[in-house]
Amino acid sequence: MSSALFADRSRPAASAHAEIQARRMFDWLLVVALICMVAAYVRAIFFTPIEALQGAAQKIYYVHMPAALSAYLSLGVVALMSIVYLWLRDERADRLAEAAGEVGLVFLTVVLTTGPLWGKPIWGTWWTWDMRLTLTLFLWFLTAGYLVLRGAIEDAAMRARYSAVLGILAALLIPFIHLSVYFFNTLHPMPIVLKPDRPSLPNEMLVTLLVFFGACTVLCLALIRLRYRYAVARDALRGLESEGGDR
């Protein structure tokens, strides 16, 4: 009877704590990110010239490439925080890796969606087993598997350890994706921006690409931050519920 009474009293406290944490979900960084994305789209659509050979379809490039780099950034955070967790066993690193993994999957989905939309009018097909496409799809499955693994193991310590190993292995695929155009005969062209010498894009197009890259980076960081705060609130609520149930 007394344990049930204490459990009932703990529920309002847990709900109040969760409500306070939920109010913090929306912050200034996300607002700035959304404004930056709107500005980037306006510049790309209305203030950037149409490419002579590819036409208007080329403008998908301004979304496609920054999304890929944001996915790499997210998975880089996953790998780094996974190493930190395996070294220090810090739960905060595990939460941050989890948050970055979900955001990375979102950006990888954008990459694999915009790629065929751009490829159809240029290559004449929605999909081809191009090495870069294949490796990116494989990375998507690895990232999805990372998130599935996190939901399949109940023991927190075991879940964090296994997920950390998979997160590190997934991030190791990123350099091979970038260098695949050098090692294999692919439909993807050689890099025109991320190459040893100066970029090949005209200045107006390069500025648009950099604006989109900046906007996607801010959005990526804002989403990771938002997802991390959710994880903190979720774990705090679970802790309160566990304490209430033990009484």
FIDREN-208722 format. One record per atom (N, C-alpha, C): atom name; residue number from 1; x, y, z. Coordinates in steps of 0.2 Angstrom, whole numbers. Each point is the difference from the previous one (the first is absolute). Layout:
<atoms>
 torfi milum    xx    yy    zz
    CA   NUM     X     Y     Z
...
</atoms>
This chain:
<atoms>
 torfi milum    xx    yy    zz
     N     1     4    -6     0
    CA     1    -4     6     0
     C     1     4     6     0
     N     2     5     0     5
    CA     2     5     6     0
     C     2     4     1    -6
     N     3     2    -5    -3
    CA     3     4     0    -6
     C     3    -4     3    -6
     N     4    -6    -2     0
    CA     4    -5     2    -6
     C     4    -1     8     2
     N     5     0     2     6
    CA     5    -2     7     1
     C     5     6     4    -2
     N     6     6    -2     2
    CA     6     6     4    -2
     C     6     1     0    -8
     N     7    -2    -6    -3
    CA     7     1     0    -7
     C     7    -5     5    -3
     N     8    -6     1     2
    CA     8    -5     4    -2
     C     8     3     7     1
     N     9     3     2     5
    CA     9     2     7     2
     C     9     6     1    -5
     N    10     4    -5    -2
    CA    10     5     1    -5
     C    10    -2     2    -7
     N    11    -6    -2    -2
    CA    11    -2     1    -6
     C    11    -1     8    -2
     N    12    -3     4     4
    CA    12    -1     7    -1
     C    12     7     3    -1
     N    13     5    -2     5
    CA    13     7     3    -1
     C    13     3    -2    -6
     N    14    -1    -6    -2
    CA    14     3    -2    -7
     C    14    -3     4    -5
     N    15    -7     0     0
    CA    15    -3     4    -6
     C    15     2     7     0
     N    16     1     3     6
    CA    16     2     7     0
     C    16     7     1    -3
     N    17     4    -5     2
    CA    17     7     1    -2
     C    17     0    -1    -8
     N    18    -4    -5    -2
    CA    18     0    -1    -8
     C    18    -3     6    -3
     N    19    -5     3     3
    CA    19    -3     6    -4
     C    19     6     6     0
     N    20     3     1     5
    CA    20     6     5     0
     C    20     5    -2    -5
     N    21     2    -6     0
    CA    21     5    -2    -5
     C    21    -3     1    -7
     N    22    -6    -1    -1
    CA    22    -3     0    -7
     C    22    -1     7    -2
     N    23    -1     5     4
    CA    23     0     7    -1
     C    23     7     2    -3
     N    24     5    -3     2
    CA    24     7     2    -2
     C    24     2    -3    -7
     N    25    -5    -4    -3
    CA    25     2    -3    -6
     C    25     1     5    -6
     N    26    -4     5     1
    CA    26     0     5    -5
     C    26     5     6     2
     N    27     5     1    -4
    CA    27     5     5     2
     C    27     2     4    -6
     N    28     4     5     2
    CA    28     2     5    -5
     C    28     4    -3    -6
     N    29     4    -5     1
    CA    29     4    -3    -5
     C    29    -4    -3    -6
     N    30    -6    -3     2
    CA    30    -4    -3    -5
     C    30    -4     5    -4
     N    31    -2     6     3
    CA    31    -3     5    -3
     C    31     5     3    -5
     N    32     6     1     2
    CA    32     6     3    -5
     C    32     1    -5    -5
     N    33     0    -6     1
    CA    33     1    -5    -5
     C    33    -6     0    -6
     N    34    -6     0     3
    CA    34    -5     1    -5
     C    34     0     6    -4
     N    35     2     6     3
    CA    35     0     6    -4
     C    35     6    -1    -5
     N    36     5    -3     2
    CA    36     6    -1    -5
     C    36    -2    -4    -6
     N    37    -4    -6     2
    CA    37    -2    -4    -6
     C    37    -4     4    -5
     N    38    -5     4     3
    CA    38    -5     3    -4
     C    38     5     5    -5
     N    39     4     4     3
    CA    39     5     4    -3
     C    39     4    -3    -6
     N    40     2    -6     2
    CA    40     4    -4    -5
     C    40    -4    -2    -6
     N    41    -7    -3     1
    CA    41    -4    -2    -5
     C    41    -2     6    -4
     N    42    -1     6     3
    CA    42    -2     6    -4
     C    42     6     2    -5
     N    43     6     0     3
    CA    43     6     1    -4
     C    43     1    -5    -6
     N    44    -1    -6     1
    CA    44     1    -5    -5
     C    44    -5     0    -5
     N    45    -6     2     2
    CA    45    -6     0    -5
     C    45     0     6    -4
     N    46     1     6     3
    CA    46    -1     6    -3
     C    46     6     4    -2
     N    47     5    -1     3
    CA    47     6     4    -1
     C    47     7    -4    -2
     N    48    -1    -6    -2
    CA    48     5    -4    -3
     C    48    -1    -2    -7
     N    49     4     1    -5
    CA    49    -1    -1    -7
     C    49    -1    -8    -1
     N    50    -4    -1    -5
    CA    50    -1    -7    -2
     C    50     6    -3    -4
     N    51     2    -6     1
    CA    51     6    -3    -3
     C    51    -1    -1    -7
     N    52     4     1    -5
    CA    52    -1     0    -7
     C    52    -2    -7    -2
     N    53     4    -5     2
    CA    53    -1    -7    -3
     C    53    -6    -4     4
     N    54     0     1     7
    CA    54    -5    -4     4
     C    54    -6     3     1
     N    55    -1     6    -1
    CA    55    -6     4     1
     C    55    -1     1     7
     N    56    -7     1     2
    CA    56    -2     1     6
     C    56     1    -6     5
     N    57     1    -6    -3
    CA    57     1    -6     5
     C    57     6     1     4
     N    58     5     4    -3
    CA    58     6     0     3
     C    58     0     4     7
     N    59    -5     3     1
    CA    59    -1     4     7
     C    59    -2    -5     5
     N    60    -1    -6    -1
    CA    60    -1    -5     5
     C    60     7    -1     3
     N    61     5     1    -3
    CA    61     7    -1     2
     C    61     1     4     7
     N    62    -3     6     0
    CA    62     1     4     6
     C    62    -3    -3     6
     N    63    -5    -4    -1
    CA    63    -3    -4     6
     C    63     4    -6     1
     N    64     1    -4    -5
    CA    64     3    -6     0
     C    64     7    -1     3
     N    65     5     5    -2
    CA    65     6    -1     3
     C    65     1     3     7
     N    66    -3     5     2
    CA    66     0     2     7
     C    66    -4    -5     5
     N    67    -5    -3    -3
    CA    67    -3    -5     4
     C    67     5    -6     1
     N    68     4    -2    -5
    CA    68     5    -5     1
     C    68     5     2     5
     N    69     2     6     0
    CA    69     5     2     5
     C    69    -2     0     7
     N    70    -7     2     0
    CA    70    -3     0     7
     C    70    -1    -7     3
     N    71    -1    -4    -5
    CA    71    -1    -7     2
     C    71     7    -3     3
     N    72     5     2    -4
    CA    72     7    -2     2
     C    72     2     3     7
     N    73    -2     7     1
    CA    73     1     3     6
     C    73    -3    -4     6
     N    74    -7    -1    -1
    CA    74    -3    -4     5
     C    74     3    -7     2
     N    75     2    -3    -5
    CA    75     3    -7     1
     C    75     7     1     3
     N    76     3     5    -2
    CA    76     6     2     4
     C    76     0     1     7
     N    77    -6     3     2
    CA    77    -1     1     7
     C    77    -2    -6     3
     N    78    -4    -5    -3
    CA    78    -1    -6     2
     C    78     6    -4     2
     N    79     5     0    -5
    CA    79     6    -4     1
     C    79     4     3     6
     N    80     1     7     0
    CA    80     4     3     5
     C    80    -3    -1     7
     N    81    -7     1     1
    CA    81    -3    -1     6
     C    81     0    -8     2
     N    82     0    -4    -5
    CA    82     1    -7     2
     C    82     6    -2     3
     N    83     6     3    -3
    CA    83     6    -1     2
     C    83     1     3     8
     N    84    -3     6     1
    CA    84     0     3     6
     C    84    -4    -5     5
     N    85    -5    -3    -2
    CA    85    -4    -4     5
     C    85     4    -6     1
     N    86     3    -4    -5
    CA    86     4    -6     2
     C    86     6     2     4
     N    87     2     6     0
    CA    87     6     2     4
     C    87    -2     2     7
     N    88    -5     4     1
    CA    88    -2     3     6
     C    88    -6    -3     3
     N    89    -4    -4    -4
    CA    89    -7    -2     2
     C    89    -4     6     3
     N    90     0     5    -4
    CA    90    -4     6     2
     C    90    -7    -1    -4
     N    91    -6     0     4
    CA    91    -6    -1    -3
     C    91    -2     6    -5
     N    92     3     6     2
    CA    92    -2     6    -5
     C    92     3    -1    -7
     N    93     6    -3     0
    CA    93     3    -2    -7
     C    93    -5    -5    -4
     N    94    -3    -4     4
    CA    94    -4    -5    -3
     C    94    -6     3    -3
     N    95    -3     5     4
    CA    95    -6     3    -2
     C    95     1     5    -6
     N    96     6     3     0
    CA    96     2     4    -6
     C    96     1    -4    -6
     N    97     3    -6     1
    CA    97     1    -4    -6
     C    97    -7    -3    -3
     N    98    -5    -1     5
    CA    98    -7    -2    -2
     C    98    -3     5    -4
     N    99     1     7     3
    CA    99    -4     5    -4
     C    99     3     1    -6
     N   100     7     0    -1
    CA   100     3     2    -6
     C   100    -1    -6    -5
     N   101    -1    -6     2
    CA   101    -2    -6    -4
     C   101    -7     1    -4
     N   102    -5     3     4
    CA   102    -6     1    -3
     C   102     0     5    -5
     N   103     3     6     2
    CA   103     1     5    -5
     C   103     4    -2    -6
     N   104     5    -4     1
    CA   104     4    -2    -6
     C   104    -4    -4    -5
     N   105    -5    -4     3
    CA   105    -4    -4    -4
     C   105    -5     4    -4
     N   106    -2     6     3
    CA   106    -5     4    -4
     C   106     4     3    -6
     N   107     6     3     1
    CA   107     4     3    -5
     C   107     2    -5    -5
     N   108     1    -6     2
    CA   108     2    -6    -5
     C   108    -7    -1    -5
     N   109    -5     0     3
    CA   109    -7    -1    -3
     C   109    -1     6    -5
     N   110     2     6     2
    CA   110     0     6    -5
     C   110     4    -1    -6
     N   111     6    -3     2
    CA   111     5    -1    -6
     C   111    -2    -5    -5
     N   112    -3    -6     3
    CA   112    -2    -5    -4
     C   112    -7     1    -4
     N   113    -3     6     2
    CA   113    -6     2    -3
     C   113     1     5    -5
     N   114     4     5     1
    CA   114     2     5    -5
     C   114     5    -3    -5
     N   115     4    -5     1
    CA   115     4    -3    -5
     C   115    -4    -2    -6
     N   116    -5    -5     1
    CA   116    -4    -2    -6
     C   116    -4     6    -3
     N   117    -2     5     4
    CA   117    -4     5    -3
     C   117     5     4    -5
     N   118     6     1     2
    CA   118     5     3    -5
     C   118     2    -5    -5
     N   119     1    -6     2
    CA   119     3    -5    -5
     C   119    -5    -1    -6
     N   120    -6     0     1
    CA   120    -5    -2    -5
     C   120     1     4    -6
     N   121    -1     7     0
    CA   121     1     4    -6
     C   121     7     0    -3
     N   122     5    -1     4
    CA   122     7     0    -2
     C   122     3    -6    -2
     N   123    -1    -6     3
    CA   123     2    -6    -1
     C   123    -5    -5    -4
     N   124    -6     2     0
    CA   124    -6    -3    -3
     C   124    -2    -6     4
     N   125     1    -1     6
    CA   125    -2    -5     4
     C   125     0     2     8
     N   126    -5    -3     3
    CA   126    -1     2     7
     C   126     6    -3     5
     N   127     2    -5    -2
    CA   127     5    -4     4
     C   127     5    -4    -4
     N   128     6     0     2
    CA   128     5    -4    -4
     C   128     5    -3     6
     N   129     2    -6    -1
    CA   129     5    -2     6
     C   129     7     3    -1
     N   130     0     6    -1
    CA   130     6     4     1
     C   130     3    -1     7
     N   131     7     0     0
    CA   131     3    -2     6
     C   131    -1     5     6
     N   132     0     6    -2
    CA   132    -2     5     5
     C   132    -7    -1     3
     N   133    -5    -1    -5
    CA   133    -7    -1     2
     C   133     0    -6     4
     N   134     3    -5    -2
    CA   134     0    -7     4
     C   134     2     1     7
     N   135     6     3     1
    CA   135     3     1     6
     C   135    -4     5     5
     N   136    -3     5    -3
    CA   136    -4     4     4
     C   136    -7    -4     2
     N   137    -2    -4    -4
    CA   137    -6    -4     2
     C   137     2    -5     5
     N   138     6    -3     0
    CA   138     2    -4     5
     C   138     1     4     7
     N   139     3     6    -1
    CA   139     1     4     6
     C   139    -7     2     3
     N   140    -5     1    -4
    CA   140    -7     1     3
     C   140    -3    -6     4
     N   141     2    -6    -3
    CA   141    -2    -6     3
     C   141     4    -1     7
     N   142     6     1     0
    CA   142     4     0     6
     C   142    -3     5     5
     N   143    -1     6    -2
    CA   143    -3     5     5
     C   143    -7    -2     3
     N   144    -4    -3    -5
    CA   144    -7    -2     2
     C   144     1    -6     5
     N   145     5    -5    -2
    CA   145     2    -5     5
     C   145     2     2     7
     N   146     4     5     0
    CA   146     2     3     6
     C   146    -5     2     4
     N   147    -5     3    -3
    CA   147    -6     3     4
     C   147    -5    -6     2
     N   148     0    -5    -4
    CA   148    -4    -6     2
     C   148     3    -4     6
     N   149     7     0    -1
    CA   149     4    -3     6
     C   149    -2     3     6
     N   150     0     7     0
    CA   150    -1     3     6
     C   150    -7    -1     3
     N   151    -5    -2    -4
    CA   151    -6    -1     3
     C   151    -1    -7     1
     N   152     4    -5    -1
    CA   152     0    -7     1
     C   152     3    -3     6
     N   153     4     4     3
    CA   153     4    -2     6
     C   153    -3     4     6
     N   154    -2    -4     5
    CA   154    -3     4     6
     C   154     5     2     5
     N   155     5    -4     1
    CA   155     6     2     4
     C   155     3     6    -2
     N   156     0     6     4
    CA   156     3     6    -3
     C   156     8     0    -1
     N   157     3    -3     4
    CA   157     8    -1    -1
     C   157     1    -4    -6
     N   158    -3    -6    -1
    CA   158     1    -4    -5
     C   158    -2     3    -7
     N   159    -6     4     0
    CA   159    -2     3    -6
     C   159     5     6    -2
     N   160     3     3     5
    CA   160     4     6    -2
     C   160     7    -3    -3
     N   161     2    -5     3
    CA   161     7    -3    -2
     C   161    -1    -3    -7
     N   162    -5    -4    -2
    CA   162    -1    -3    -6
     C   162    -2     6    -5
     N   163    -4     4     2
    CA   163    -1     6    -5
     C   163     6     4    -2
     N   164     4     1     5
    CA   164     6     4    -1
     C   164     5    -4    -5
     N   165     0    -6     0
    CA   165     5    -4    -5
     C   165    -3     1    -7
     N   166    -7    -1     0
    CA   166    -3     1    -7
     C   166     0     7    -2
     N   167     0     5     4
    CA   167     0     7    -2
     C   167     7     1    -3
     N   168     5    -2     3
    CA   168     7     1    -2
     C   168     1    -3    -7
     N   169    -2    -6    -1
    CA   169     1    -4    -6
     C   169    -4     3    -6
     N   170    -6     3     2
    CA   170    -4     3    -5
     C   170     4     7    -3
     N   171     3     3     5
    CA   171     3     7    -2
     C   171     6    -2    -4
     N   172     3    -6     1
    CA   172     6    -1    -4
     C   172    -1    -1    -8
     N   173    -7    -1    -1
    CA   173    -2     0    -7
     C   173     1     6    -4
     N   174    -1     6     4
    CA   174     0     7    -4
     C   174     6     1    -4
     N   175     6    -1     2
    CA   175     5     2    -5
     C   175     0    -4    -6
     N   176    -2    -6     0
    CA   176    -1    -5    -6
     C   176    -5     3    -5
     N   177    -6     3     3
    CA   177    -5     3    -4
     C   177     3     6    -4
     N   178     4     4     4
    CA   178     2     6    -3
     C   178     6    -2    -6
     N   179     4    -5     2
    CA   179     5    -1    -5
     C   179    -2    -5    -5
     N   180    -6    -3     0
    CA   180    -2    -5    -5
     C   180     0     2    -7
     N   181     0     7    -1
    CA   181     0     2    -7
     C   181     7     0    -3
     N   182     5     0     4
    CA   182     7    -1    -2
     C   182     2    -7    -1
     N   183    -3    -5     3
    CA   183     2    -7     0
     C   183    -4    -4    -5
     N   184    -6     2    -1
    CA   184    -5    -3    -5
     C   184    -3     4    -5
     N   185    -2    -3    -6
    CA   185    -3     3    -5
     C   185    -7     1     1
     N   186    -2     6     2
    CA   186    -7     1     3
     C   186    -3     6    -5
     N   187    -7     0     1
    CA   187    -3     6    -3
     C   187     1     6     3
     N   188     1     0     7
    CA   188     2     6     3
     C   188     6     4    -2
     N   189     0     6    -1
    CA   189     6     4    -3
     C   189     5     1     6
     N   190     6     1    -2
    CA   190     5     2     5
     C   190    -2     6     4
     N   191     2     1     6
    CA   191    -2     5     4
     C   191     2     7    -3
     N   192    -5     5     0
    CA   192     1     6    -3
     C   192     1     6     5
     N   193    -1    -2     7
    CA   193     1     4     5
     C   193     5    -3     5
     N   194    -1    -6     2
    CA   194     4    -3     5
     C   194     6    -3    -4
     N   195     4     3    -2
    CA   195     6    -2    -4
     C   195     6     4     2
     N   196     6    -3    -2
    CA   196     6     3     3
     C   196     1     7    -2
     N   197    -2     2    -7
    CA   197     1     7    -2
     C   197    -6     4     1
     N   198    -1     5    -3
    CA   198    -5     5     1
     C   198    -7    -3    -3
     N   199    -6     1     3
    CA   199    -6    -2    -3
     C   199    -1     2    -7
     N   200    -4    -4    -4
    CA   200    -1     1    -7
     C   200    -7     4    -1
     N   201    -4     1     5
    CA   201    -6     3    -1
     C   201     1     8    -1
     N   202    -5     3    -4
    CA   202     0     7    -1
     C   202    -1     3     7
     N   203     2     6     1
    CA   203    -1     3     7
     C   203    -7     1     2
     N   204    -5     1    -4
    CA   204    -7     1     2
     C   204    -2    -7     3
     N   205     1    -5    -4
    CA   205    -2    -7     2
     C   205     4    -2     6
     N   206     6     1     1
    CA   206     4    -1     6
     C   206    -2     3     6
     N   207    -2     6     0
    CA   207    -3     4     5
     C   207    -6    -3     3
     N   208    -5    -2    -5
    CA   208    -6    -4     1
     C   208     1    -6     4
     N   209     5    -4    -3
    CA   209     2    -6     4
     C   209     2     1     7
     N   210     5     5     1
    CA   210     2     1     6
     C   210    -5     2     5
     N   211    -5     4    -3
    CA   211    -6     2     5
     C   211    -4    -6     2
     N   212    -1    -4    -5
    CA   212    -4    -6     2
     C   212     4    -5     5
     N   213     7     0    -1
    CA   213     4    -4     4
     C   213    -1     3     7
     N   214     1     6     1
    CA   214    -1     4     6
     C   214    -6    -2     4
     N   215    -6     1    -4
    CA   215    -7    -1     2
     C   215    -1    -7     2
     N   216     3    -5    -4
    CA   216    -1    -7     2
     C   216     4    -2     6
     N   217     6     3     1
    CA   217     4    -1     6
     C   217    -4     3     6
     N   218    -2     6     0
    CA   218    -4     2     6
     C   218    -6    -4     1
     N   219    -4    -2    -5
    CA   219    -5    -4     1
     C   219     2    -7     3
     N   220     5    -3    -2
    CA   220     3    -6     2
     C   220     1     1     8
     N   221     4     5     2
    CA   221     2     1     7
     C   221    -7     1     4
     N   222    -4     4    -3
    CA   222    -7     1     4
     C   222    -4    -6     1
     N   223     0    -4    -5
    CA   223    -4    -6     1
     C   223     4    -5     5
     N   224     6    -1     0
    CA   224     4    -4     4
     C   224    -1     3     8
     N   225     0     6     0
    CA   225    -1     3     7
     C   225    -7    -1     2
     N   226    -5     1    -4
    CA   226    -7    -1     2
     C   226    -1    -8     2
     N   227     3    -4    -4
    CA   227    -1    -7     1
     C   227     4    -2     7
     N   228     5     3     1
    CA   228     4    -2     6
     C   228    -4     3     6
     N   229    -3     5     0
    CA   229    -4     3     5
     C   229    -6    -5     2
     N   230    -3    -2    -6
    CA   230    -5    -5     1
     C   230     2    -6     4
     N   231     6    -3    -2
    CA   231     3    -6     3
     C   231     1     2     8
     N   232     3     6     1
    CA   232     1     1     7
     C   232    -7     0     4
     N   233    -5     3    -3
    CA   233    -7     1     3
     C   233    -3    -7     1
     N   234     1    -5    -5
    CA   234    -2    -6     0
     C   234     3    -4     6
     N   235     7     0     0
    CA   235     3    -4     5
     C   235    -1     3     7
     N   236    -1     6     1
    CA   236    -2     3     6
     C   236    -7    -2     3
     N   237    -5    -1    -5
    CA   237    -6    -2     1
     C   237     0    -8     2
     N   238     4    -3    -3
    CA   238     0    -8     1
     C   238     3     0     7
     N   239     5     4     2
    CA   239     3    -1     7
     C   239    -5     2     5
     N   240    -4     5    -1
    CA   240    -5     2     5
     C   240    -5    -6     1
     N   241    -2    -3    -6
    CA   241    -5    -5     0
     C   241     3    -6     4
     N   242     6    -1    -2
    CA   242     3    -6     4
     C   242     1     1     7
     N   243     2     6     2
    CA   243     0     1     7
     C   243    -7     0     4
     N   244    -5     2    -4
    CA   244    -7     0     3
     C   244    -2    -8     0
     N   245     2    -4    -5
    CA   245    -2    -7     1
     C   245     3    -4     5
     N   246     7     2     2
    CA   246     3    -3     5
     C   246    -2     1     7
     N   247    -4     6     1
    CA   247    -2     2     7
     C   247    -6    -4     2
</atoms>
